[in-house]
């Protein structure tokens, strides 16, 4: 029988990993991708709650397929971890191959969730990964459309500025290059 929560059951279990994202427990096999009451799997729940050790164990049991699992809101574990400010989990999911460009049903990605919820360290971890792996050129629809910064990119820059995340803004400008300010100015001038 399950203890107080599925995460408690997993952490207390002496079960073993099985193929296909199943976990063997005394109660039988448990599918790690099976959604719980609110549409989250155990991986989503661990990422949302910031439980690094359980998340790490779950990923070892289920492999890379669990990293990209979406919940009922279209959120991946990376989006949930960034939204909750769990930087160690964000970094771990990225090293495990999480797609940093995935958007939820509202069109927001992990960086936007991190910024909007006040977690610049999570946004910085994602940007550093993007920079190290030359992903800025293909990162979302954020860079340019005919030399003009996209709405999504300008909204992100405005949100970063409004929250006073100057270190993040400096990093973003340095990574994208000096043309960024020209693109943003052109974007805003085009609107008026």
Secondary structure, DSSP 8 states (H G I E B T S, - for coil): ---SSHHHHHHH---EEEGGGEEEETTEEEETT---TTS--HHHHHHHHT-HHHHHHHHHHHGGGGGG---TTS--HHHHHHHHT-HHHHHHHHHTT--TT---TTS--HHHHHHHTT-HHHHHHHHHHHHHTT-TTTSTT-SEETTEE-HHHHHHHHHHHHTT-HHHHHHHHHHH-THHHHHHHHHHHHH-
